[in-house]
Amino acid sequence: MRAGPRRPRFYLAVLATGFLLGGFLQEFLSRVLPESPARSFFTSAARGEFGPVKLDLMVVDLTIGPLGVEISLLSVLGVLIAYLVARSLF
């Protein structure tokens, strides 16, 4: 068994792909599944956000935010699937 690439860009790409895949899965299941406890379990998510962050440097005034992250069970499943596929390819 060969070792996969250990570059940060590889892991960022796997995370981004996994979160996108998980988001698509969550949206698909929320439209397909009927109203039930299974639907509410699979489509529930935890949301964290912070901001706005204000940076005043006398010459430049910059405000960033609010920035938020929403993580669900299907997002974690998407990351796992993306990791397994990437590991098998590389």
N, CA and C of each residue as an Amber inpcrd file, in Angstrom:
protein
   270
   0.8510000  -1.1720000   0.0000000   0.0000000   0.0000000   0.0000000
   0.8950000   1.2320000   0.0000000   0.6720000   2.0980000  -0.9480000
   1.5070000   3.2890000  -1.0320000   0.8770000   4.4410000  -0.2660000
   1.7260000   5.3200000   0.1950000   1.2500000   6.4800000   0.9610000
   0.7680000   7.5650000   0.0040000  -0.2950000   8.2570000   0.3990000
  -0.8520000   9.3370000  -0.4130000  -0.0370000  10.6040000  -0.2530000
  -0.3460000  11.5940000  -1.0670000   0.3730000  12.8620000  -0.9570000
   0.1020000  13.5310000   0.3860000   1.0910000  14.1410000   0.9290000
   0.9710000  14.7720000   2.2500000   1.0810000  16.2890000   2.1400000
   0.5510000  16.8470000   1.0710000   0.6200000  18.2890000   0.8620000
  -0.6330000  18.9530000   1.4120000  -0.5020000  20.1580000   1.9580000
  -1.6730000  20.8660000   2.5020000  -2.7350000  21.1580000   1.4490000
  -2.3270000  21.4630000   0.2210000  -3.3180000  21.7290000  -0.8300000
  -4.1740000  20.5090000  -1.1250000  -3.5730000  19.3200000  -1.0290000
  -4.3190000  18.0910000  -1.2390000  -5.4200000  17.9580000  -0.1970000
  -5.0780000  18.1820000   1.0540000  -6.0720000  18.0490000   2.1200000
  -7.1310000  19.1530000   2.0480000  -6.7560000  20.3560000   1.6630000
  -7.7370000  21.4290000   1.4860000  -8.6930000  21.1160000   0.3430000
  -8.1650000  20.5440000  -0.7290000  -9.0200000  20.1650000  -1.8530000
  -9.9820000  19.0530000  -1.4510000  -9.5000000  18.0830000  -0.6790000
 -10.3680000  16.9990000  -0.2080000 -11.4560000  17.5570000   0.7090000
 -11.0980000  18.4650000   1.6170000 -12.0970000  19.0640000   2.5040000
 -13.1300000  19.8620000   1.7190000 -12.6830000  20.6780000   0.7820000
 -13.6130000  21.4860000  -0.0010000 -14.5450000  20.6000000  -0.8250000
 -13.9890000  19.5840000  -1.4670000 -14.8050000  18.6630000  -2.2480000
 -15.7890000  17.9160000  -1.3570000 -15.3310000  17.4960000  -0.2040000
 -16.2010000  16.7710000   0.7180000 -17.3300000  17.6240000   1.2480000
 -17.0350000  18.8730000   1.5970000 -18.1030000  19.7480000   2.0910000
 -19.1070000  20.0750000   0.9900000 -18.6280000  20.2490000  -0.2530000
 -19.5500000  20.4700000  -1.3640000 -20.4200000  19.2380000  -1.6030000
 -19.8160000  18.0670000  -1.5900000 -20.5680000  16.8310000  -1.7660000
 -21.5900000  16.6530000  -0.6470000 -21.1930000  16.9230000   0.5720000
 -22.1110000  16.8290000   1.7040000 -23.2470000  17.8270000   1.6150000
 -22.9610000  19.0290000   1.1480000 -24.0110000  20.0260000   0.9640000
 -25.0180000  19.6000000  -0.0880000 -24.5200000  19.0260000  -1.1870000
 -25.4260000  18.5240000  -2.2080000 -26.2680000  17.3690000  -1.6760000
 -25.6420000  16.4620000  -0.9170000 -26.4010000  15.3600000  -0.3240000
 -27.4740000  15.8670000   0.6250000 -27.1510000  16.8530000   1.4350000
 -28.1110000  17.4020000   2.3850000 -29.2870000  18.0530000   1.6590000
 -29.0030000  18.8230000   0.6320000 -30.0790000  19.4740000  -0.1260000
 -30.9330000  18.4450000  -0.8530000 -30.2920000  17.4300000  -1.4210000
 -31.0270000  16.3810000  -2.1280000 -31.9590000  15.6290000  -1.1810000
 -31.4450000  15.2330000  -0.0210000 -32.2760000  14.4900000   0.9330000
 -33.3770000  15.3500000   1.5270000 -33.1320000  16.6330000   1.6950000
 -34.1870000  17.4900000   2.2350000 -35.3350000  17.6560000   1.2410000
 -35.0610000  17.4950000  -0.0550000 -36.1150000  17.5880000  -1.0590000
 -36.7920000  16.2500000  -1.3130000 -36.0620000  15.1390000  -1.1680000
 -36.5860000  13.8270000  -1.5320000 -37.3110000  13.1530000  -0.3710000
 -36.7370000  13.2140000   0.8260000 -37.3290000  12.5150000   1.9620000
 -38.6060000  13.1970000   2.4360000 -39.5990000  12.4000000   2.8150000
 -40.8050000  13.0100000   3.3910000 -40.5180000  13.5040000   4.8090000
 -41.4020000  14.3460000   5.3230000 -41.2440000  14.8850000   6.6810000
 -41.2530000  13.7170000   7.6670000 -40.1270000  13.4930000   8.3250000
 -39.9870000  12.3680000   9.2470000 -38.8080000  12.6350000  10.1760000
 -38.6690000  11.8160000  11.2320000 -37.4930000  11.9620000  12.0980000
 -36.1750000  11.7080000  11.3630000 -36.1810000  10.8220000  10.3750000
 -34.9550000  10.5520000   9.6100000 -34.5300000  11.7960000   8.8250000
 -35.4960000  12.4810000   8.2220000 -35.1740000  13.6900000   7.4730000
 -34.6210000  14.7790000   8.3900000 -35.2470000  14.9650000   9.5270000
 -34.7550000  15.9970000  10.4440000 -33.3840000  15.6350000  11.0110000
 -33.1070000  14.3460000  11.1850000 -31.7970000  13.9200000  11.6960000
 -30.7040000  14.1690000  10.6670000 -30.9460000  13.7470000   9.4210000
 -29.9100000  13.8640000   8.3950000 -29.7170000  15.2840000   7.8890000
 -30.7420000  16.1140000   7.9600000 -30.6150000  17.4620000   7.4090000
 -30.3690000  18.5310000   8.4750000 -30.2650000  18.1470000   9.7350000
 -29.9590000  19.1370000  10.7710000 -28.4670000  19.4890000  10.7160000
 -28.1480000  20.7120000  11.1110000 -26.7690000  21.1820000  11.0200000
 -26.4650000  22.1150000  12.1840000 -25.1880000  22.1770000  12.5260000
 -24.7160000  23.1180000  13.5380000 -24.0570000  24.2760000  12.8110000
 -24.4130000  25.4820000  13.1950000 -23.8750000  26.6740000  12.5280000
 -23.0880000  27.5090000  13.5200000 -21.8910000  27.8510000  13.1210000
 -21.0630000  28.7460000  13.9120000 -20.6770000  29.9420000  13.0700000
 -20.6930000  31.1020000  13.6860000 -20.3190000  32.2930000  12.9280000
 -19.6920000  33.3200000  13.8430000 -18.8420000  34.1400000  13.2680000
 -18.2480000  35.2390000  14.0160000 -18.1640000  36.4460000  13.0960000
 -18.0950000  37.5750000  13.7040000 -17.9440000  38.7870000  12.9240000
 -19.0470000  39.7690000  13.2300000 -19.0370000  40.8710000  12.6640000
 -18.0220000  41.3930000  11.7610000 -16.7490000  41.7920000  12.5020000
 -15.6300000  41.6430000  11.8250000 -14.3240000  42.0110000  12.3620000
 -13.9030000  43.3210000  11.6930000 -13.6320000  44.3230000  12.4920000
 -13.2540000  45.6390000  11.9520000 -11.7640000  45.8640000  12.1750000
 -11.0930000  46.2820000  11.1110000  -9.6660000  46.5600000  11.1500000
  -9.4540000  47.9950000  10.6700000  -8.9910000  48.8610000  11.5630000
  -8.7880000  50.2750000  11.2350000  -7.2970000  50.5750000  11.3050000
  -6.6830000  50.8460000  10.1480000  -5.2420000  51.0970000  10.0700000
  -4.9260000  52.5420000   9.7060000  -5.7550000  53.4530000  10.0840000
  -5.6340000  54.8840000   9.8430000  -5.7710000  55.2360000   8.3600000
  -5.1520000  54.5170000   7.4740000  -5.2470000  54.7820000   6.0490000
  -6.3580000  53.9360000   5.4260000  -6.4710000  52.7180000   5.8980000
  -7.4380000  51.7640000   5.3600000  -8.3540000  51.3060000   6.4860000
  -9.6350000  51.3270000   6.2280000 -10.6240000  50.8170000   7.1690000
 -11.2900000  49.6060000   6.5240000 -11.1490000  48.4410000   7.1390000
 -11.6140000  47.1960000   6.5490000 -12.5400000  46.4890000   7.5240000
 -13.6840000  46.0450000   7.0360000 -14.6170000  45.2680000   7.8350000
 -14.8770000  43.9530000   7.1160000 -14.6640000  42.8450000   7.8220000
 -14.8540000  41.5060000   7.2800000 -15.9340000  40.8070000   8.0830000
 -16.8640000  40.1940000   7.4140000 -17.8010000  39.3520000   8.1300000
 -19.2350000  39.7630000   7.9450000 -20.0910000  39.0710000   8.5740000
 -19.8500000  37.9010000   9.3980000 -19.5150000  36.6590000   8.5630000
 -18.6360000  35.8410000   9.0770000 -18.2560000  34.5960000   8.4320000
 -18.8970000  33.4490000   9.2030000 -19.4610000  32.4910000   8.4790000
 -20.1440000  31.3840000   9.1360000 -19.7790000  30.0510000   8.5140000
 -19.9080000  29.0080000   9.3120000 -19.6740000  27.6380000   8.8770000
 -20.8580000  26.8050000   9.3360000 -21.3840000  26.0070000   8.4280000
 -22.4910000  25.1180000   8.7700000 -22.0390000  23.6880000   8.5210000
 -22.0330000  22.8840000   9.5620000 -21.5660000  21.4970000   9.4680000
 -22.7130000  20.5680000   9.8260000 -22.9410000  19.5950000   8.9660000
 -23.9820000  18.6080000   9.2120000 -23.3830000  17.2110000   9.1410000
 -24.1930000  16.2300000   9.4730000 -23.7630000  14.8370000   9.4060000
 -23.4030000  14.4680000   7.9720000 -24.1830000  14.9580000   7.0150000
 -23.9020000  14.6420000   5.6190000 -22.6500000  15.3480000   5.1140000
 -22.2890000  16.4950000   5.6770000 -21.0340000  17.1520000   5.3220000
 -19.8470000  16.3060000   5.7650000 -19.9360000  15.7640000   6.9510000
 -18.8680000  14.8920000   7.4490000 -18.7990000  13.6250000   6.6070000
 -19.9510000  13.0840000   6.2240000 -19.9830000  11.9160000   5.3520000
 -19.3810000  12.2390000   3.9900000 -19.6560000  13.4230000   3.4590000
 -19.0690000  13.8430000   2.1870000 -17.5620000  13.9590000   2.2570000
 -17.0450000  14.4860000   3.3590000 -15.5890000  14.5760000   3.5350000
 -14.9770000  13.1840000   3.6060000 -15.6280000  12.2800000   4.2950000
 -15.1260000  10.9030000   4.3880000 -15.1100000  10.2400000   3.0150000
 -16.1670000  10.3970000   2.2390000 -16.2190000   9.8170000   0.8990000
 -15.1460000  10.4320000   0.0080000 -14.9920000  11.7560000   0.0580000
 -13.9670000  12.4240000  -0.7590000 -12.5700000  11.9600000  -0.3680000
 -12.3260000  11.7660000   0.9270000 -11.0130000  11.2960000   1.3700000
 -10.7320000   9.8790000   0.8670000 -11.7300000   9.0110000   0.9770000
 -11.5240000   7.6290000   0.5330000 -11.3040000   7.5530000  -0.9780000
 -12.0390000   8.3430000  -1.7320000 -11.8520000   8.3580000  -3.1880000
 -10.4760000   8.9250000  -3.5330000 -10.0890000  10.0360000  -2.8970000
  -8.7790000  10.6320000  -3.1880000  -7.6400000   9.7010000  -2.7870000
  -7.8180000   9.0040000  -1.6730000  -6.7680000   8.0750000  -1.2250000
  -6.6230000   6.9220000  -2.1970000  -7.7250000   6.4500000  -2.7670000
  -7.6370000   5.3470000  -3.7070000  -7.0560000   5.7990000  -5.0590000
  -7.2720000   7.0710000  -5.4150000  -6.7450000   7.5620000  -6.6950000
  -5.2740000   7.9430000  -6.6120000  -4.8570000   8.5050000  -5.4920000
  -3.4870000   8.9770000  -5.3660000  -2.7380000   8.0890000  -4.4410000
